Amino acid sequence: MELKQYLNIILKWKDVIIQVFLVTTFIVLITSFIQRPVYESSVKLLIEGRSGNSSLLNELAAGGALTALSRTGNPLDTQMELIRTNPVLEQVIAKLNLRDPRGNPMSAGALRGKLSVSSLRLTDIIEVRAQSNNPSQAAEIANAIGEVFVGESEKSNQREAGMARRFIEKQLGELQSELSNMEAGPEKGVVLLQKKRMATVTEKNYMTLLSKLEEARIAEAVKIGYARIVEPATVPGRPVKPKKAFNTFMGAFFGLVAGVGLAFLFEYLDDSIRTAEDVKNLLNLPVLGLIPHFEEEEISNRNRGPRRHHEKLPAERIKELLNEFIGRLMRKDNAA
């Protein structure tokens, strides 16, 4: 099809296109205005390296003895997943006494649907965004999540410190037994020298573990977490949804596309012949002439109008001539 034919189809079905365009735009516009506004607030968390407990556990696990208790890394993806877990969300729900539309305590899944967790590029900062129909509640949810997660990081550090302390105490007990065994019984020559060397190494390890034990006890007693809030959430001033102007524009665009699509669909389904061009395209034959089209009203008016003599039927004309001839004869007889 040529461009002219496309334009002809659009002009032919312009009423359909305009109606679909206006209806779609109107529906989207009304929906945007009646939709409840959604507000969004965010809190930023800095995930710091676990220089205390992690380094302590890594040192103890260097020989493979404490591999299960140590962590080789602290990726942000793991922390973002921890923020979305039910234990964290349930604490937030209880802290803020969040309710669903029916008045029941909000589920963790429902709260999770209001959150968006992401990491800022090339940083160790996690941003937690919370949405709500109430601007104050959006800020409260974001801040509560930050506070709960920081508290959970403190508990995690304390648990790791406790694990490290218990492990060190166990190792110290074993080393102390080894030193006691080495001191028992006299030995001579090479065996005695070897025992002295082993005792020196064991004693050195023993003193190192004593130092680490003190670090673990301090870490367990002090509430220090690996996460902290660097930017608390604030009450938003304007909603993020609905975007009325954007929604209206998109509604108008899709309404126009849908209208044009329906126009071409109707044209495809329309198999009637209306113009000489349709005949030529369908039969591939030249058009020699056209029969004019008269409206029904015009035909009725023509039938009711007076007929000229040349339009009358032959029988009617003969009857009139006979009547005229008889009338003339009668006039002549009367005159005589």
C-alpha positions in Angstrom: 0.0 0.0 0.0 1.1 3.5 -0.7 1.2 6.4 1.7 -1.8 7.9 0.1 -3.8 4.8 0.8 -2.8 4.8 4.4 -3.9 8.4 4.7 -7.2 7.6 3.0 -7.9 4.8 5.5 -7.1 7.1 8.5 -9.4 9.8 7.1 -12.1 7.2 6.3 -12.1 5.9 9.9 -11.2 9.2 11.6 -14.3 9.1 13.8 -13.3 5.8 15.3 -9.8 7.0 15.9 -10.9 10.2 17.6 -13.4 8.3 19.8 -10.9 5.7 21.0 -8.3 8.4 21.6 -10.7 10.5 23.7 -12.1 7.6 25.7 -8.7 6.2 26.6 -7.2 9.6 27.5 -10.3 10.4 29.7 -10.2 7.0 31.5 -6.5 7.3 32.3 -6.9 10.9 33.4 -9.8 10.1 35.7 -8.0 7.1 37.1 -4.9 9.2 37.9 -7.0 11.8 39.8 -9.0 9.3 41.9 -5.9 7.1 42.7 -4.6 7.5 46.3 -1.2 9.3 46.4 1.8 7.2 47.3 4.7 8.8 49.3 8.2 7.4 49.4 11.0 8.0 52.0 14.5 6.4 52.2 17.2 5.7 54.8 20.9 5.1 53.9 23.0 2.5 55.8 26.7 2.2 55.7 28.0 -1.4 55.9 31.4 -1.3 57.5 34.1 -4.0 57.4 34.1 -6.3 60.4 37.6 -5.4 61.5 37.1 -6.7 65.0 35.3 -10.0 65.0 35.9 -11.0 61.4 39.6 -10.5 61.6 39.7 -12.4 64.9 37.7 -15.3 63.5 39.8 -15.3 60.2 43.0 -15.5 62.2 41.7 -18.4 64.3 40.4 -20.1 61.1 43.8 -19.8 59.3 44.5 -23.4 60.0 41.1 -24.6 59.1 39.9 -25.3 62.6 37.3 -22.5 62.7 36.3 -22.4 59.1 32.6 -22.8 59.9 32.7 -19.8 62.3 34.5 -17.4 59.9 33.3 -15.5 56.9 35.6 -14.6 54.0 33.5 -11.7 52.8 30.6 -9.4 53.5 28.9 -8.7 50.2 26.2 -6.0 50.0 23.9 -8.5 48.3 23.9 -10.6 51.5 23.1 -7.6 53.7 20.3 -6.5 51.3 18.7 -9.9 51.6 18.9 -9.8 55.4 17.0 -6.5 55.4 14.1 -8.3 53.5 14.0 -11.3 55.9 10.9 -11.9 58.0 12.6 -11.5 61.4 13.7 -7.9 60.5 10.3 -7.0 59.0 8.3 -8.6 61.8 10.3 -6.5 64.4 9.4 -3.3 62.3 5.7 -4.3 62.2 5.6 -4.8 66.0 7.6 -1.6 66.7 5.3 0.6 64.6 2.1 -1.5 65.2 1.5 -1.6 61.5 -2.0 -2.7 60.4 -3.6 -3.8 57.1 -6.8 -2.3 55.8 -8.9 -4.7 57.8 -7.2 -3.7 61.1 -5.1 -6.9 61.4 -1.4 -6.8 62.0 0.4 -6.3 58.7 2.1 -9.4 57.3 5.8 -9.4 56.5 5.0 -10.1 52.9 2.8 -7.0 52.7 5.5 -4.8 54.2 8.1 -6.3 51.9 6.0 -5.2 48.9 6.3 -1.6 50.1 10.1 -1.7 50.2 12.8 -1.2 47.7 16.4 -2.1 48.7 19.4 -1.2 46.5 23.1 -0.4 46.9 24.7 2.9 45.7 27.2 2.4 43.0 30.8 2.1 44.0 30.0 2.5 47.7 29.3 0.3 50.7 26.0 2.2 51.3 22.6 0.5 51.1 19.5 2.6 50.5 16.1 1.4 51.8 13.0 3.0 50.3 9.6 2.7 51.9 6.3 3.6 50.4 3.0 4.4 52.0 -0.2 6.5 51.4 0.8 8.4 54.6 4.0 10.5 54.2 4.8 10.3 57.9 4.4 6.5 57.9 6.7 6.2 54.9 9.5 7.9 56.9 8.8 5.9 60.1 9.0 2.6 58.2 12.3 3.5 56.6 13.9 4.7 59.9 12.5 1.7 61.8 14.1 -0.7 59.3 17.4 1.0 59.6 17.3 0.9 63.4 16.2 -2.7 63.5 18.9 -3.8 61.1 21.6 -1.9 63.0 20.5 -3.6 66.2 20.6 -7.0 64.4 24.2 -6.2 63.3 25.2 -5.6 66.9 23.6 -8.9 68.0 25.4 -10.7 65.1 28.8 -9.3 66.2 28.1 -10.3 69.8 27.2 -13.9 68.7 30.4 -14.2 66.7 32.4 -12.8 69.6 30.8 -15.4 71.9 31.6 -18.2 69.4 35.2 -17.0 69.2 35.5 -16.8 73.0 34.3 -20.3 73.5 36.6 -21.7 70.8 39.6 -19.9 72.3 38.8 -21.2 75.8 38.7 -24.8 74.4 42.0 -24.3 72.6 43.6 -22.9 75.7 42.5 -25.9 77.7 44.1 -28.3 75.1 47.4 -26.3 75.0 47.5 -26.3 78.8 47.2 -30.0 78.9 50.0 -30.4 76.3 52.3 -28.2 78.4 51.6 -30.2 81.5 52.4 -33.4 79.7 55.6 -32.0 78.4 56.8 -31.0 81.8 56.1 -34.5 83.3 58.9 -37.1 83.3 62.6 -36.6 82.7 64.0 -36.9 79.2 67.5 -36.9 77.9 69.4 -36.0 74.7 67.5 -35.3 71.4 64.1 -36.1 72.8 64.6 -33.5 75.6 65.6 -30.9 73.1 62.6 -31.6 70.9 60.3 -31.4 73.8 61.7 -28.0 74.8 61.2 -26.7 71.3 57.6 -27.9 71.2 57.0 -26.5 74.7 58.3 -23.1 73.5 56.0 -23.1 70.5 53.0 -24.3 72.5 53.6 -21.6 75.2 53.8 -18.9 72.5 50.5 -20.1 71.0 49.1 -20.2 74.5 50.0 -16.6 75.1 48.6 -15.5 71.7 45.3 -17.2 72.5 45.1 -15.5 75.8 45.4 -12.1 74.1 42.7 -13.1 71.6 40.5 -14.3 74.4 40.6 -10.9 75.9 39.7 -9.3 72.6 36.7 -11.7 72.2 35.5 -10.9 75.7 35.6 -7.2 75.0 33.8 -7.6 71.6 31.1 -9.7 73.3 30.6 -7.1 76.0 30.5 -4.0 73.8 27.5 -3.4 71.4 29.3 -2.6 68.2 27.6 -3.4 64.9 28.9 -3.5 61.3 26.0 -1.3 60.0 25.1 2.3 60.9 22.7 4.9 59.7 24.4 7.6 57.7 21.3 9.4 56.5 17.9 9.0 58.3 14.6 9.2 56.4 12.6 12.4 56.3 8.9 13.0 55.7 8.4 13.5 51.9 6.7 16.6 50.7 5.1 15.3 47.5 3.9 11.9 46.3 5.8 9.7 43.8 2.6 8.2 42.5 0.5 8.7 40.5 2.4 10.7 37.9 -0.7 12.4 36.4 1.0 14.2 33.5 3.0 11.2 32.5 0.1 8.8 32.8 -2.1 11.2 30.7 0.5 11.4 28.0 0.9 7.7 27.9 -2.8 7.2 27.8 -3.2 9.6 24.9 -0.4 7.9 23.1 -1.8 4.4 23.5 -5.3 5.6 22.7 -4.0 7.0 19.4 -2.2 3.8 18.6 -5.2 1.7 19.5 -7.5 4.0 17.4 -5.3 3.7 14.3 -5.0 -0.1 14.9 -8.8 -0.4 15.0 -9.2 1.7 11.9 -6.9 -0.6 9.9 -8.7 -3.7 11.4 -12.1 -2.3 10.3 -10.7 -1.5 6.9 -9.4 -5.1 6.6 -12.8 -6.6 7.6 -14.8 -4.2 5.3 -15.4 -6.0 2.0 -17.9 -3.5 0.5 -17.3 -1.7 -2.8 -17.9 2.0 -2.5 -15.8 3.8 -5.1 -14.6 3.3 -8.6 -11.1 2.8 -7.2 -12.4 -0.2 -5.2 -13.8 -1.8 -8.4 -10.5 -1.2 -10.2 -8.4 -2.7 -7.4 -10.7 -5.7 -7.0 -11.4 -6.6 -10.6 -8.3 -5.1 -12.2 -10.4 -3.7 -15.0 -10.9 -0.1 -16.2 -14.1 1.7 -15.1 -16.1 2.8 -18.2 -18.9 4.7 -16.4 -20.7 5.4 -13.2 -24.4 5.1 -12.3 -25.4 8.2 -10.3 -26.7 7.7 -6.9 -30.0 9.4 -5.8 -31.2 9.8 -2.3 -34.5 8.2 -1.5 -36.1 11.6 -0.7 -35.0 13.0 -4.0 -36.6 10.0 -5.8 -39.9 10.5 -4.0 -40.0 14.2 -4.9 -39.5 13.4 -8.5 -42.4 10.9 -8.5 -44.8 13.4 -6.9 -43.9 16.2 -9.4 -46.1 17.1 -12.6 -45.3 15.0 -15.7 -44.7 16.6 -19.0 -46.5 15.3 -22.1 -43.4 13.5 -23.4 -43.1 11.7 -20.0 -46.6 10.3 -20.1 -47.4 6.8 -21.2 -48.9 6.3 -24.8 -52.3 5.0 -23.5 -52.8 8.1 -21.4 -51.9 10.3 -24.4 -54.5 8.6 -26.7 -57.2 9.0 -24.1 -56.6 12.7 -23.8 -56.7 13.1 -27.6 -60.1 11.3 -27.8 -61.5 13.5 -25.1 -60.4 16.6 -26.9 -61.9 15.4 -30.2 -65.3 14.5 -28.7 -65.4 17.9 -27.0 -64.9 19.8 -30.2 -67.7 17.8 -32.0 -70.1 18.6 -29.2 -69.2 22.3 -29.4 -69.9 22.3 -33.2 -73.3 20.6 -32.8 -74.4 23.2 -30.2 -73.4 26.0 -32.5 -75.5 24.6 -35.4 
